[in-house]
Amino acid sequence: MKTKNRIICIVLVVCCLLVSCRSTENDNLIPIENEKNITIESDKDISADNEKNTNIESDKIIPTKKDIRYVQADYFLYHNFAQLYIKCKTIITGRVIEIEPAIGYVSEGWSELCTPYIVEVTDTLKGNLRKGDRITIHKRGGEKNNIIIKYEYWPDLEIGKEYFLAVYEPEGKKDGDLYRYSMPTPYGGFAEILNGYIVPNEQEQLLSEDMTIEYVRDHLLMGKFIIERLLDRYDINVEDEKAIINQYVDGYYTETEILNEIAESIGIYNYNKDGTMWDEETWLEYIKAQ
């Protein structure tokens, strides 16, 4: 009898231990649904990122679903083509032929990405590039590790489409350098071209949908004439040059208004027989004849 009671006690103790272990195991389990939205970045991806000088940590957890982040930024507003001409060394039209993977870094707190676009030049309005040349233009924003960075009013470029591009060139950069050419401001420096006409961006101040590339070319010529005549007129240093140019070309003035304003100071008699000032067509005729 004692032996039987002893056996029963041992069985009860073992059962209690088994129940306790099962309970502890269940407490340590993580529900599957809590893990379904994350993945661990592979060593292969890290190696590829390191080759592009990115700063992604090897133990970083990234979402498998797209995480879209919108960024607001301040852009320079071009109000006339004289401003565009003086501030941009290279102004082209070009077709996007390739989009490379975004470079930069992403994190939970802050991300900085740039997307390289390979553009084939279709026309040069200012600068030394020639038709058929290919350049890489870097545009802020892009996608990396399922994180998408979008800048306000700055649409993505698409392969096969043609664009007007007043390209930004950072000081000190030369051919072959990273960020040699960067994406221009979306206000006056960038627009899609469709059937020879400008397709303006939202909030555009300079470019409009009734403008052709030839119209833009003519007004850049007017802008070039304005800048050259202002610089010829004054014996100035670099600081004075900026002040003179800012005085005459910054603001809400058209090329014709600027020319009629400075005509006397640059030695041009700009009046018709009826006493009215020259219009845009007359100024273009005069400039092209020079």
C-alpha angles and dihedrals in degrees: 000000000000090000091052092051090049091053091049091052092051091050091051092050092050091049091051091051092050092050091049093051092048090051092051091048091053091049090056096050118105113218112248093229091062091060102042095092099054137067133182116244112246126237088242092059091048091053091051091048092050090054087059093049095249126154103226113145118231095233094047117136113217132187120254089209121071113270107200116197122187121210127199116212139175115244132192111252117221111208100177140013093252088066090047092050097049096044100045125062094189125041117171147149114234145167122233109236101168141015116207125205115279117263127210133058139296130203140156093260104036138002132190118188136167125191118212115220121194107218127189112211114239098174138000119221094171133004140033102292117115134212108279095026114132123217135174114236118193118215124190115248133034142141130291130159090355092302113121120199115199125183118214115260090000107111122198119256119243130218112256096021124115122228142188106234128186092189124216115225116192116223115266096021120128137183110300095024121123110258091017087148122025133190114272127233113286089231106081098332102075137036140144118255118220121180090340094307131109117251101205123216125237114283090017115169104180113025122062136186094251092061122104124200088253089056089052091047092052093049092047086054088054090048091050090051091051094051095045094048092047091051092046092049097056131054095222145156126221095276092048090047091060092046094049093046092046090050095055109027106030114091140040098318130126122226090254092052091050093049093049088049096052100031096102093046092053093046102255124133101217104180130113122222090264091056097254121129122253117276127220095274093051092049091050091051091050094047095047090050093057 
